[in-house]
């Protein structure tokens, strides 16, 4: 009799474990990766108070940004659901569309990507930067080795020129360590700086912030033999402007513009800590990126277990007001083909509403 009871208990326990495992598998591999959401966040900006009045001006919406990241587009069930979700976003009419890398993993998906991104409308422009998966088609072995020690390059290179051509045909300008300047209103210029992926050592911040593309090209040619010196100089800058200072939260939900009459928006794929420090030195106001997939696996009350780069896990997803800049890290819309799961980490596109607090008008009287 006791043996029968023991067998029943063991069988029931095994069935319960199998049921829980099946539920977790369904949730992580089948449900959450296609549980797409359009998140909405608000960013608050204002000019520095020149007169010391300490008064608040009128707050008004300045612009709207649709931020997309990390498609990892492929021809499978997840890819089909992603295309359907992206199609639903085309009714939006933002001022800007910004895409922050890892769009595909194989060249064969270029036509699929072009079809998916065709038809978007953005009044002031559509811009993109590239990520590591856009540059390289990782092998399973490289993927596994990368989990132990992060690589800077991989054997199988993708057709970057083909990818850029496809994006250009859809009206998306790819920024490769360069800036564009847009006269957004009578009183504001928006600088959009696109910085290549730092995780594969393609970021060139100094070139990205040069005011003219022709100057940037000349800069690259003249400086090609001095890359090591440039890296050393940037390392010195990091030491002088401590990372701990750059990454301190402001405690406020309002960012004071670093340049009067100009908003500097930086697009990059990986939110690397040292890169963010250097962007802050260049006067970045807003930094948009992806790469982390929000940690991909998150736990209630704990958050992300990994960030996938040199940044604290608490910054693996979301909006953060640091003392000198604002950071938004997207959870992205896809996941790598070798890790096609998400847990408690809903894939997202993000609509960002940027509000501006007008300065108090007045005059400054000099006393002699």
Beta strands, then each sheet from edge to edge (+ up, - down):
strand 1: 37-46
strand 2: 59-68
strand 3: 96-100
strand 4: 125-129
strand 5: 172-174
strand 6: 178-183
strand 7: 189-194
strand 8: 255-256
strand 9: 262-270
strand 10: 286-290
strand 11: 298-299
strand 12: 303-304
strand 13: 318-321
strand 14: 326-329
strand 15: 348-357
sheet 1: 5+ 4+ 3+ 2+ 15- 1- 8-
sheet 2: 6+ 7- 9- 10- 14- 13+
sheet 3: 11+ 12-
end
